[in-house]
Amino acid sequence: MSHVDDAHNATHPPRNVASTDPDEGSLQYSSSGAPIPPTAHIHPTTRSHHGHDVVDNYEWLRDKESPETLAYLRAENEYTEARTRDLAPLQDSIFQEIKSRTQETDLSVPVRSGDWWYYGRSLEGKSYGVSCRVPASSTGDKTKDWTPPAIDAESAPENEQIILDSNVLAEGAEFFSLGASSVSVDGNYLAYSTDTTGDERFDLRIKDLRTGELLDDAIDGIGYGATWVGSEWLFYERVDDSWRPNEVWRHRVGTPTDQDVCIFREDDERFWVGCGTTRSEKYLFVEVGSKVTSEVWFLDLGVTGDGESKTVDPERVTGELQCILPRHTGVQYDVDHAVIGGDDRWIVLHNAHGADFELGMASATPLTSLDDLDVVIPHKQGRRIEGMDVFAQHMVVGYRENAINKLGLFSFADGTVGNLEPIDFDEELYSAGTGGNAEWESPYIRMAYESFVTPGLVFDYDLATGERLVRKQRIVKGGYDPSDYVARRMWTTARDGAKVPVSLIYRADLEGKTDSDGLPTDGPHPTILYGYGSYEASMDPAFSIARLSLLDRGIVFAIAHVRGGGEMGRSWYDNGKTLAKKNTFYDFIDVADDLISRNVTDNKHMVALGGSAGGLLMGAVANMAGDRFSGIEAVVPFVDPLTSILMPELPLTVIEWDEWGDPLHDPEVYDYMASYAPYDNVSAENTYPPILALTSLNDTRVLYVEPAKWVAKIRATIPGSDICLKTEMIAGHGGVSGRYEQWKQTAFEYAWMIRRAGVAEDAAV
């Protein structure tokens, strides 16, 4: 131990120092019986960039194979378990509530693909899903042929075929994740891939669905997904040492995998690749993208025939890719295939004419310029066009206005592109989108709808009549009544005048005295304020069974739609990234202050919550405005961004330079990131509320070392600080696997927040 440690321990009570033996328990207790938090050893290293020498006492924790690192993480786990042991009754109550409200034995709505209806089963007592199918009929009667079969969730029909049981695959594994699960065009083969460590590298296998046997074809260490072309070729992505998907490979079923062919390789570390076929199955696309630039390559597959009898031309499948339009820095475009008036057309979404994107159309050949497209939807500032979903005679477009996502429909039935027909919904705050649409020529479009108070609804939109045929609504057991809950939108004026949307969900019986926005201002009410604010991701309304356990304890759940997200269009994102990143933090703090000023809550009853990039937000807020909160929960938090972004050898770092800036080569970016990076700005001058940090040892997106270092530094800087670190020793970015383990983890997190929000113990349990 260094002299720094000796001096520190001479002036403060003795604390737990992690043993170097990873199997040796090290937790100690004070004379009063309280657990003593671990103290991480200090092994100083110096980071030097742009004239700045920064001493980092805890960078040694980056070595995940080190016995000292593992001992420290286990000591922290032991301390957190002891420190939160009193939450066990509340945690168990919440777990039982989630379980009792969930229809454990259930069935997804069958989706037609070729001559089969595909669906998933969940079974009571089983952690993972079961994929199944039954034969489909083709009588020529549209209603009969396209109405999903009525299948009993409790018992299987005689003609049901189980194509994949993830419970069997997960046997003996502490962690399990399914990557690809894709059936060949003729319905004979299933390609699936699995990850049993959480590091998001998958091993792929091919199953003959006619015999149930696995083929000898085995492809290990690939990325997500696998794409069938016809029923003989399989395309998949490989990742480099930084976990960047950088290659697309072609495999022919039944051939040795060492004969697989790399059809595309991206050497620029800012870009990642992906591949897939159009719904028409006529083209294979290889999509290349950075945070700010994209490029699409295509292969005409020479498709002939219909349905499961479709075939592809082997010479074309093994031919050369063509680029639709070479990349140009700052220009993003996405492409889909349509047939309009009998001609193959590209539908192109792009930002060449405005930040909020435009939709255009061109012949299905390589393009020379985006200026030559026929405009389908012109750019309009504040209306962010987000995507399109193309079918034989229709196209669904998703767009966003005033922080609400919307859907519109185009018809190609008369051989032209018609007018946009909005698809309207009754609630003010909702989410809607297409999903489960495998077939190019389906007479229906499968859609999904939900809101903060409305459980998920699946319906088929009849393209001929506009009728919405409800196929299923999520069951919430226990007598759920949506009228017992309220969802409202308020707007906070940020310090620079920006209007920040805020969503609030709470029980209707909280509404006593309200303000002009209808918010309950007779508080302070226990409140959880959630934020994310990165990657143009929008936190849209979604129903949560687990969240009912918070609402029913009188908690107001608020979502601050801060800059850096995509709720208000591309400019909302641009003004919360790189050299404008602090707007994300300021917006969140201003929302918290607004909730306090309206008497919705106060700093003794408000908990902040965020994960991943939202965990960076939590770390920054802890430094800048920790006094506003009674607790902060940071899940897989990106709290040491400057160290990580300075290391191009780390997973995904170079890709992230377009999001955060490049501090390695740009002194201005370095200084800016250094001014907000949570780990670098831990200070004895800051006021930290109780903090719970959660991470996973095998997370490849936000490495466990970031929260580990952050917790160690706060605890060393402010002795006696109430901070806990919990590390899942076999898990990835998404935490534990299996629904029951996930429910237990959610219950633990909720129990911690409920206590921190000041809910009385007798009311909480």
C-alpha positions in Angstrom: 0.0 0.0 0.0 1.3 3.5 -0.9 2.1 6.2 1.6 -1.0 8.0 0.4 -3.2 5.1 1.6 -1.3 5.1 5.0 -1.9 8.8 5.5 -5.6 8.4 4.5 -6.2 5.5 6.9 -4.4 7.3 9.7 -7.1 10.0 9.8 -10.2 8.0 9.0 -11.7 4.8 10.5 -10.2 1.5 9.2 -11.9 0.3 6.0 -12.1 -2.9 4.1 -9.2 -3.5 1.7 -9.9 -6.1 -1.0 -7.9 -9.3 -0.6 -5.7 -10.3 -3.5 -7.2 -13.8 -3.2 -10.3 -13.8 -5.4 -11.8 -16.7 -3.4 -11.2 -15.1 0.0 -14.1 -13.2 1.6 -12.9 -9.8 2.8 -16.0 -8.0 4.2 -15.5 -6.5 7.7 -17.9 -4.9 10.1 -17.6 -1.9 12.4 -18.2 -2.2 16.2 -21.8 -1.1 15.6 -22.3 -4.0 13.1 -22.3 -1.9 10.0 -20.5 -3.3 7.0 -17.2 -1.5 6.2 -16.9 -0.6 2.5 -13.9 -1.8 0.5 -11.0 0.4 -0.2 -9.4 -0.1 -3.6 -5.6 -0.1 -3.6 -3.9 2.9 -5.1 -1.6 2.1 -8.0 -1.0 5.5 -9.7 -0.6 5.7 -13.5 -0.2 8.9 -15.5 -2.1 9.8 -18.6 -0.5 12.6 -20.7 -2.3 14.3 -23.6 -2.2 17.9 -25.0 0.1 19.1 -22.2 -2.1 17.7 -19.4 -0.6 15.0 -17.0 -3.4 13.3 -15.2 -2.7 10.8 -12.4 -5.2 7.9 -12.3 -5.1 5.9 -9.1 -7.5 3.2 -10.2 -6.7 2.4 -13.9 -5.3 -0.9 -12.7 -8.8 -2.1 -12.4 -9.0 -2.4 -16.2 -7.2 -5.8 -16.0 -10.2 -8.1 -15.6 -8.0 -11.2 -15.4 -6.1 -9.8 -12.4 -6.8 -11.6 -9.1 -6.6 -8.2 -7.4 -9.3 -6.7 -9.7 -11.6 -9.7 -9.2 -11.1 -9.6 -5.5 -12.1 -5.9 -5.4 -15.2 -6.5 -7.5 -16.3 -9.4 -5.3 -15.6 -7.4 -2.1 -17.8 -4.6 -3.5 -20.5 -7.2 -4.3 -20.3 -8.5 -0.8 -20.5 -5.0 0.7 -23.5 -4.1 -1.5 -25.3 -7.3 -0.5 -24.7 -6.5 3.2 -25.6 -2.8 2.8 -28.9 -3.6 1.0 -29.9 -6.7 2.9 -32.7 -4.8 4.6 -34.3 -4.3 1.1 -34.9 -8.1 0.8 -38.6 -8.1 1.9 -39.4 -5.1 -0.4 -37.5 -6.7 -3.2 -39.4 -10.0 -2.8 -42.7 -8.1 -2.7 -41.9 -6.3 -6.0 -40.7 -9.6 -7.6 -44.0 -11.3 -6.6 -46.0 -8.3 -7.9 -44.3 -8.5 -11.3 -44.8 -12.2 -11.4 -48.4 -12.1 -10.4 -49.3 -9.5 -13.0 -47.5 -11.3 -15.8 -49.2 -13.9 -18.0 -46.3 -16.4 -17.7 -47.7 -18.9 -20.1 -48.4 -16.9 -23.2 -48.3 -16.8 -27.0 -47.2 -14.2 -29.4 -49.4 -13.4 -32.4 -48.5 -15.8 -35.2 -46.7 -14.2 -38.2 -47.1 -15.7 -41.7 -44.0 -16.4 -43.7 -44.4 -18.6 -46.8 -46.4 -21.7 -45.9 -46.0 -21.4 -42.2 -47.3 -19.4 -39.2 -44.5 -18.6 -36.8 -44.9 -17.6 -33.2 -43.2 -17.8 -29.8 -44.3 -19.4 -26.6 -43.5 -18.5 -23.0 -44.1 -21.1 -20.3 -44.6 -20.7 -16.6 -41.4 -21.6 -14.8 -39.3 -21.3 -17.9 -36.8 -18.4 -18.3 -36.6 -18.4 -22.0 -38.9 -18.5 -25.0 -39.8 -21.4 -27.4 -40.1 -20.8 -31.1 -42.8 -22.7 -32.9 -44.7 -22.9 -36.2 -47.8 -24.5 -37.7 -48.7 -24.9 -41.4 -50.6 -22.1 -43.2 -53.4 -22.6 -45.7 -53.5 -21.1 -49.2 -57.1 -21.3 -50.3 -57.3 -18.0 -52.1 -59.7 -16.6 -49.4 -57.8 -13.5 -48.1 -59.6 -13.4 -44.8 -59.1 -17.1 -44.1 -55.5 -17.3 -45.3 -54.3 -14.3 -43.5 -56.2 -14.6 -40.2 -53.7 -15.9 -37.6 -54.7 -19.3 -36.3 -56.3 -19.5 -32.9 -53.8 -21.4 -30.8 -54.2 -22.2 -27.1 -51.4 -20.9 -25.0 -51.8 -23.7 -22.5 -51.6 -26.6 -25.0 -50.0 -27.2 -28.3 -52.0 -28.2 -31.4 -51.1 -31.6 -33.0 -49.4 -29.9 -36.0 -47.2 -27.6 -34.0 -43.5 -27.9 -34.6 -41.0 -26.6 -32.1 -38.2 -25.2 -34.1 -36.1 -23.8 -31.2 -36.3 -24.1 -27.4 -33.9 -21.6 -25.8 -34.4 -23.3 -22.4 -32.7 -26.4 -23.8 -29.9 -24.3 -25.3 -29.4 -22.5 -22.0 -29.1 -25.6 -19.9 -25.9 -25.4 -17.8 -25.1 -21.8 -18.8 -25.1 -19.0 -16.2 -25.9 -16.6 -19.0 -27.7 -17.1 -22.3 -28.5 -14.8 -25.2 -30.0 -15.6 -28.6 -28.6 -13.7 -31.5 -29.8 -14.8 -34.9 -32.9 -16.9 -35.4 -33.7 -17.0 -39.1 -35.5 -19.5 -41.3 -34.6 -20.1 -44.9 -36.9 -19.1 -47.7 -38.1 -22.6 -48.3 -38.7 -23.1 -44.6 -36.3 -26.1 -44.4 -33.4 -24.6 -42.3 -33.1 -22.5 -39.2 -29.9 -20.5 -38.6 -29.5 -19.5 -35.0 -26.6 -18.2 -32.9 -26.0 -18.1 -29.1 -23.8 -16.2 -26.6 -23.2 -17.8 -23.2 -20.9 -15.1 -21.7 -22.5 -11.8 -22.4 -19.6 -10.5 -24.6 -21.9 -10.4 -27.7 -19.8 -12.8 -29.8 -22.1 -15.5 -31.1 -21.7 -19.1 -32.3 -24.0 -20.0 -35.2 -25.5 -23.4 -36.0 -27.9 -24.6 -38.8 -30.8 -26.9 -38.0 -32.6 -29.0 -40.6 -36.3 -28.4 -39.6 -37.4 -31.5 -41.5 -35.3 -33.9 -39.4 -34.5 -31.8 -36.3 -30.8 -32.5 -36.8 -27.9 -30.0 -36.7 -25.8 -29.7 -39.9 -22.1 -29.9 -39.7 -22.0 -26.2 -40.6 -20.7 -24.3 -37.5 -19.5 -20.7 -37.6 -18.1 -19.3 -34.3 -17.4 -15.8 -33.0 -19.7 -13.8 -35.3 -21.7 -10.7 -34.7 -25.5 -10.4 -34.4 -27.8 -11.7 -37.1 -27.7 -14.0 -40.1 -29.5 -13.4 -43.5 -30.7 -16.1 -45.8 -30.5 -15.7 -49.6 -32.8 -18.3 -51.1 -32.3 -21.5 -49.1 -28.7 -22.3 -49.9 -26.7 -19.2 -49.0 -26.3 -17.6 -45.6 -24.7 -14.2 -45.1 -23.3 -13.1 -41.7 -21.1 -10.4 -40.1 -17.8 -10.8 -38.4 -16.4 -8.3 -35.8 -12.9 -7.1 -35.4 -10.9 -7.0 -32.1 -12.8 -3.8 -31.1 -16.1 -5.6 -31.5 -16.9 -3.5 -34.6 -18.9 -5.4 -37.2 -16.5 -4.9 -40.1 -17.0 -7.8 -42.6 -19.8 -9.6 -44.4 -19.3 -13.2 -45.2 -21.1 -15.7 -47.5 -21.6 -19.3 -46.5 -23.1 -22.0 -48.7 -25.0 -24.6 -46.8 -23.3 -28.0 -46.7 -19.8 -26.7 -47.5 -16.9 -26.4 -45.1 -16.8 -23.0 -43.3 -13.2 -22.5 -44.2 -14.5 -22.0 -47.8 -16.7 -19.1 -46.8 -16.1 -15.9 -48.7 -15.7 -12.4 -47.4 -17.8 -10.3 -49.7 -17.2 -6.9 -48.0 -14.6 -5.5 -45.6 -14.7 -2.0 -44.1 -11.2 -0.8 -43.0 -12.2 2.6 -41.7 -12.6 2.2 -38.0 -15.3 4.8 -37.8 -17.7 2.6 -39.8 -19.6 -0.6 -39.0 -21.4 -2.9 -41.5 -24.6 -4.9 -41.6 -26.4 -6.9 -44.3 -30.0 -8.0 -45.0 -32.4 -8.6 -47.9 -35.3 -6.4 -49.0 -38.7 -7.7 -48.1 -39.2 -8.4 -51.8 -36.1 -10.7 -51.5 -34.9 -9.4 -54.8 -31.9 -7.5 -53.4 -29.2 -8.1 -50.8 -28.1 -4.8 -49.1 -24.8 -4.3 -47.3 -25.2 -1.2 -45.2 -22.1 0.8 -44.0 -22.5 3.6 -41.5 -20.7 5.8 -39.0 -22.5 8.2 -36.6 -22.7 10.8 -39.4 -22.2 9.1 -42.7 -23.6 6.1 -44.6 -23.2 4.1 -47.7 -25.3 1.2 -49.2 -24.2 -1.6 -51.5 -26.5 -3.9 -53.3 -26.6 -7.3 -55.1 -29.5 -8.1 -57.5 -30.2 -11.8 -56.6 -32.0 -12.8 -59.8 -35.1 -13.9 -58.0 -37.7 -16.0 -59.9 -40.9 -17.7 -58.6 -43.2 -16.9 -55.7 -43.4 -17.7 -52.0 -41.4 -20.7 -50.8 -40.8 -21.7 -54.4 -38.7 -18.6 -55.0 -35.2 -19.3 -56.4 -32.1 -17.1 -56.9 -29.5 -17.1 -59.6 -26.3 -18.6 -58.2 -24.1 -16.5 -60.5 -25.7 -13.3 -59.2 -25.6 -14.4 -55.5 -21.8 -14.9 -55.9 -21.4 -11.7 -58.0 -19.9 -8.4 -57.2 -21.6 -5.8 -55.0 -22.5 -2.4 -56.5 -22.5 0.8 -54.6 -25.8 2.8 -54.7 -24.1 6.1 -53.9 -20.5 6.5 -52.6 -20.2 8.0 -49.1 -19.9 11.7 -48.5 -19.0 12.9 -45.0 -22.1 14.2 -43.2 -24.6 12.6 -45.6 -26.7 9.7 -44.3 -29.0 7.8 -46.5 -31.1 4.6 -46.2 -32.6 2.6 -49.0 -35.5 0.2 -49.6 -36.9 -1.5 -52.7 -40.3 -0.8 -54.2 -42.1 -1.8 -57.4 -44.1 1.1 -58.8 -45.9 0.8 -62.1 -44.0 -2.4 -62.7 -40.6 -0.8 -62.3 -38.0 -1.5 -59.7 -37.4 1.7 -57.7 -35.2 2.8 -54.8 -37.0 4.6 -51.9 -34.3 6.7 -50.4 -34.3 8.5 -47.0 -31.5 11.1 -46.7 -30.4 14.3 -45.1 -28.6 15.9 -48.1 -31.3 18.6 -48.2 -31.9 19.1 -44.5 -31.1 17.8 -41.1 -34.6 16.3 -40.5 -34.4 14.2 -43.7 -36.3 13.9 -47.0 -37.8 10.9 -48.8 -37.1 10.5 -52.5 -37.3 7.9 -55.2 -35.2 6.8 -58.1 -34.6 3.8 -60.5 -33.0 0.8 -58.9 -29.6 1.4 -60.3 -26.4 3.1 -58.9 -27.1 6.8 -58.3 -24.9 9.8 -59.2 -26.5 12.3 -56.8 -29.2 12.6 -54.2 -30.2 15.8 -56.0 -31.7 13.8 -58.9 -34.3 11.9 -56.8 -38.0 12.4 -57.3 -39.2 13.9 -54.0 -41.8 11.9 -52.1 -41.8 13.8 -48.8 -39.8 17.1 -48.8 -37.6 18.1 -45.9 -39.4 20.1 -43.3 -37.7 21.4 -40.2 -39.1 20.0 -37.1 -40.6 16.9 -38.9 -38.0 14.2 -38.6 -38.6 11.4 -41.0 -37.2 8.3 -39.3 -37.8 5.4 -41.6 -39.9 3.5 -44.2 -41.3 0.0 -44.5 -42.1 -1.0 -48.1 -44.5 -3.6 -49.3 -45.7 -4.7 -52.8 -48.4 -2.0 -53.1 -47.9 0.2 -50.0 -45.3 1.9 -47.9 -45.5 2.9 -44.2 -43.4 5.9 -43.2 -42.5 6.7 -39.6 -41.9 10.4 -38.7 -41.8 12.5 -35.6 -43.3 15.9 -34.8 -43.3 17.8 -31.5 -41.8 14.8 -29.6 -44.5 12.4 -30.9 -43.8 9.5 -33.3 -46.4 9.1 -36.0 -47.2 6.8 -38.9 -48.3 7.5 -42.4 -49.3 5.3 -45.4 -48.6 5.6 -49.1 -50.3 3.5 -51.8 -48.7 2.3 -55.0 -51.8 0.4 -56.1 -52.4 2.7 -59.2 -48.8 2.6 -60.3 -47.9 5.9 -58.8 -46.9 7.1 -55.3 -50.1 8.5 -53.8 -50.4 11.0 -50.9 -49.4 10.4 -47.3 -52.3 9.3 -45.3 -51.7 9.7 -41.5 -52.7 6.8 -39.3 -54.2 8.4 -36.2 -54.5 7.2 -32.6 -56.6 8.5 -29.7 -54.1 9.0 -26.9 -51.8 12.1 -26.8 -48.7 10.1 -25.7 -48.2 6.8 -27.5 -45.9 4.6 -29.6 -46.8 2.9 -32.8 -44.9 1.1 -35.5 -44.8 -1.8 -37.9 -43.5 -5.2 -36.9 -43.8 -8.9 -37.7 -44.3 -8.3 -41.4 -42.5 -11.0 -43.3 -44.5 -11.1 -46.5 -44.1 -8.7 -49.4 -47.6 -9.2 -50.8 -49.6 -9.5 -47.5 -53.1 -7.9 -47.6 -52.5 -6.7 -44.1 -49.7 -4.8 -42.4 -49.0 -5.9 -38.8 -48.7 -3.0 -36.4 -48.1 -2.6 -32.7 -49.3 0.1 -30.3 -48.8 1.0 -26.7 -48.7 3.9 -24.3 -47.6 4.6 -20.8 -51.0 3.3 -19.6 -52.2 1.1 -22.4 -50.6 -2.4 -22.5 -49.2 -3.5 -25.9 -51.7 -4.0 -28.6 -51.1 -5.9 -31.9 -53.4 -5.3 -34.8 -53.5 -6.0 -38.6 -54.2 -2.9 -40.7 -56.4 -4.0 -43.7 -54.8 -2.2 -46.7 -58.0 -2.4 -48.7 -60.4 -1.0 -46.1 -58.3 0.7 -43.4 -59.9 -1.5 -40.8 -57.8 -2.3 -37.8 -58.2 -6.0 -36.8 -57.0 -6.4 -33.2 -55.1 -9.7 -32.9 -54.0 -9.4 -29.3 -53.7 -7.1 -26.3 -51.1 -7.7 -23.6 -52.7 -9.3 -20.5 -52.1 -7.7 -17.2 -53.3 -10.0 -14.5 -54.9 -8.8 -11.3 -57.6 -6.5 -12.6 -55.5 -3.8 -14.2 -57.6 -0.6 -15.0 -55.8 2.0 -17.2 -58.1 4.7 -15.8 -56.3 4.3 -12.5 -53.2 5.9 -14.1 -52.4 9.2 -15.8 -49.8 10.1 -18.4 -49.1 13.8 -19.0 -46.6 16.0 -20.9 -45.1 19.1 -19.4 -42.5 21.4 -20.9 -39.5 22.8 -19.0 -37.8 26.0 -20.1 -34.1 25.2 -20.0 -31.5 27.9 -19.0 -30.9 28.8 -22.6 -34.6 29.0 -23.5 -35.0 25.6 -25.1 -38.3 23.9 -24.3 -37.6 20.4 -22.9 -40.5 17.9 -23.1 -41.1 15.8 -20.0 -43.4 12.8 -19.7 -44.9 12.0 -16.3 -46.8 8.9 -15.2 -48.6 8.5 -11.9 -51.7 7.2 -10.2 -54.8 9.1 -10.9 -55.6 9.4 -7.2 -52.5 11.6 -6.8 -54.3 14.4 -8.6 -55.3 16.8 -5.9 -54.1 20.3 -6.5 -52.8 20.6 -10.1 -51.1 23.3 -12.2 -52.0 24.4 -15.8 -50.3 21.2 -17.1 -52.5 19.0 -14.9 -49.6 18.0 -12.8 -50.0 17.1 -9.1 -48.5 20.1 -7.3 -49.6 19.2 -3.7 -46.3 17.4 -3.1 -43.6 16.7 -2.4 -44.4 13.3 -4.0 -41.7 10.6 -4.2 -40.4 10.8 -7.8 -38.0 9.0 -10.1 -36.6 11.2 -12.9 -35.2 9.2 -15.8 -32.9 10.5 -18.6 -30.8 9.2 -21.5 -30.0 11.9 -24.1 -27.6 10.3 -26.6 -27.3 8.8 -30.1 -30.6 10.5 -31.2 -32.5 7.8 -29.3 -36.0 8.8 -28.3 -37.6 7.6 -25.1 -41.0 7.0 -26.4 -44.1 5.9 -24.4 -44.0 2.3 -23.4 -46.1 0.2 -21.1 -44.3 -1.5 -18.2 -45.8 -4.1 -15.8 -42.8 -3.6 -13.5 -43.3 0.1 -13.3 -46.8 -0.4 -11.7 -45.0 -1.4 -8.6 -43.6 2.1 -8.4 -46.8 3.9 -9.3 -48.9 2.0 -6.8 -46.5 3.2 -4.1 -47.4 6.7 -4.9 -44.3 7.4 -7.0 -44.3 9.8 -9.9 -42.2 8.5 -12.8 -40.9 11.3 -15.0 -38.9 11.1 -18.2 -36.8 14.1 -19.2 -36.5 14.1 -23.0 -33.2 16.0 -22.9 -31.1 17.1 -25.8 -28.9 14.5 -27.3 -31.9 12.3 -27.8 -34.1 12.4 -30.9 -37.5 13.4 -29.6 -37.5 16.9 -31.2 -35.7 16.1 -34.4 -32.1 16.1 -35.6 -31.3 19.5 -34.1 -32.3 18.2 -30.7 -29.6 15.5 -31.1 -27.0 17.8 -32.6 -27.4 20.2 -29.7 -26.6 17.5 -27.2 -23.5 15.9 -28.6 -19.8 16.6 -29.0 -19.1 20.2 -28.0 -22.7 20.8 -27.0 -22.9 17.7 -24.7 -23.3 19.7 -21.5 -26.8 20.7 -22.7 -27.9 17.1 -21.9 -26.8 17.6 -18.3 -28.2 21.1 -18.0 -31.6 20.0 -19.4 -31.9 17.2 -16.8 -31.0 19.5 -13.9 -33.4 22.2 -15.2 -36.2 19.6 -15.3 -35.4 18.5 -11.8 -35.5 22.1 -10.6 -38.8 22.6 -12.5 -40.4 19.6 -10.7 -39.2 21.0 -7.4 -40.4 24.6 -8.1 -43.9 23.2 -9.1 -44.0 21.3 -5.8 -44.3 18.0 -7.6 -41.4 16.8 -5.5 -38.3 18.0 -3.6 -34.7 17.0 -3.2 -35.5 14.6 -0.3 -37.9 12.6 -2.5 -36.4 12.6 -6.0 -34.2 9.8 -7.4 -32.3 10.1 -10.7 -32.1 7.1 -12.9 -30.1 6.4 -16.1 -28.2 3.7 -17.9 -25.3 3.3 -20.3 -24.9 6.8 -22.0 -27.7 7.8 -19.6 -25.3 6.6 -16.9 -22.9 9.3 -18.1 -25.7 11.7 -17.5 -26.1 10.3 -13.9 -22.4 10.7 -13.3 -22.3 14.3 -14.6 -25.4 15.2 -12.6 -23.9 13.7 -9.4 -21.0 16.1 -9.8 -23.0 19.1 -10.9 -26.2 18.9 -8.9 -26.1 16.0 -6.5 -27.9 18.1 -3.9 -31.1 18.0 -6.1 -31.6 14.2 -5.5 -32.1 11.8 -2.6 -30.4 9.1 -4.6 -28.9 8.3 -8.0 -29.0 4.9 -9.7 -26.5 4.5 -12.6 -26.8 1.3 -14.7 -23.8 0.2 -16.7 -22.7 3.8 -16.6 -20.3 5.4 -19.0 -18.7 7.5 -16.3 -15.0 7.5 -17.4 -15.6 8.6 -21.0 -12.4 10.6 -21.5 -10.1 7.7 -20.6 -12.1 5.3 -22.9 -12.4 7.7 -25.8 -8.7 8.3 -25.7 -8.0 4.6 -26.2 -8.7 3.7 -29.9 -7.9 0.0 -29.1 -10.9 -0.3 -26.9 -14.2 -1.8 -28.3 -16.1 0.7 -30.4 -14.0 3.8 -29.4 -13.2 5.1 -32.9 -16.8 4.7 -33.9 -17.7 6.9 -30.9 -15.6 9.9 -31.9 -18.5 11.2 -34.1 -20.7 11.1 -31.0 -18.4 12.6 -28.3 -15.6 14.1 -30.3 -12.0 13.0 -30.7 -10.0 14.0 -27.6 -7.0 12.1 -28.8 -6.3 14.4 -31.7 -8.3 17.5 -30.8 -7.2 19.6 -27.8 -10.5 21.5 -27.7 -12.5 18.2 -27.5 -10.1 17.0 -24.8 -10.6 20.1 -22.7 -14.3 20.0 -23.1 -14.7 16.3 -22.2 -12.3 16.8 -19.3 -14.6 19.5 -18.0 -17.6 17.2 -17.6 -16.3 13.6 -17.5 -17.8 12.2 -14.2 -14.7 10.3 -13.1 -12.3 13.2 -13.7 -14.5 15.7 -11.9 -15.1 13.8 -8.7 -14.4 16.4 -6.0 -14.7 16.8 -2.2 -16.5 20.1 -3.1 -19.4 18.2 -4.6 -22.5 16.9 -2.7 -23.2 13.3 -3.5 -26.5 11.6 -2.5 -26.6 7.8 -2.0 -25.5 6.1 -5.3 -26.1 2.6 -6.6 -24.0 1.6 -9.6 -24.6 -1.6 -11.5 -22.4 -3.2 -14.1 -21.4 -6.5 -15.8 -17.9 -8.0 -16.0 -18.3 -9.0 -19.7 -20.0 -5.9 -20.9 -18.2 -4.9 -24.2 -20.0 -1.6 -24.7 -19.4 0.1 -21.3 -16.6 -1.7 -19.6 -17.1 -2.6 -15.9 -13.9 -0.7 -15.1 -15.6 2.6 -15.5 -18.1 2.3 -12.7 -15.5 0.4 -10.6 -13.0 3.3 -10.8 -15.8 5.9 -10.3 -17.0 4.2 -7.1 -13.5 3.8 -5.8 -12.7 7.5 -6.4 -15.8 8.9 -4.8 -15.3 6.7 -1.8 -11.7 7.7 -1.4 -12.5 11.4 -2.0 -15.4 11.6 0.4 -15.0 9.1 3.2 -18.4 7.9 4.5 -20.1 8.5 1.2 -23.1 6.2 0.6 -22.2 4.4 -2.6 -22.6 0.8 -3.7 -21.3 -1.1 -6.7 -22.9 -4.3 -7.9 -21.1 -6.3 -10.6 -22.7 -9.2 -12.5 -19.7 -11.6 -12.9 -21.2 -13.4 -15.9 -23.3 -11.0 -17.9 -23.1 -8.3 -20.6 -24.4 -4.9 -21.3 -28.0 -5.9 -20.8 -27.4 -7.4 -17.4 -28.5 -10.8 -16.3 -30.4 -13.2 -18.7 -33.6 -15.1 -18.2 -36.8 -13.4 -17.3 -37.0 -14.5 -13.7 -33.5 -13.3 -13.0 -34.3 -10.1 -14.8 -37.4 -9.6 -12.7 -35.3 -10.2 -9.5 -32.8 -7.6 -10.7 -35.5 -5.1 -11.5 -37.1 -5.7 -8.1 -33.7 -5.0 -6.4 -33.2 -1.8 -8.3 -36.8 -0.6 -7.7 -36.5 -1.4 -4.0 -33.4 0.7 -3.7 -35.1 3.6 -5.5 -38.3 3.3 -3.5 -36.4 3.7 -0.2 -34.3 6.5 -1.5 -37.4 8.3 -2.7 -38.7 8.4 0.9 -41.6 6.0 0.6 -42.5 4.9 4.1 -41.3 1.4 4.9 -44.7 0.1 5.9 -46.2 1.6 2.7 -43.4 0.2 0.5 -43.8 -3.4 1.5 
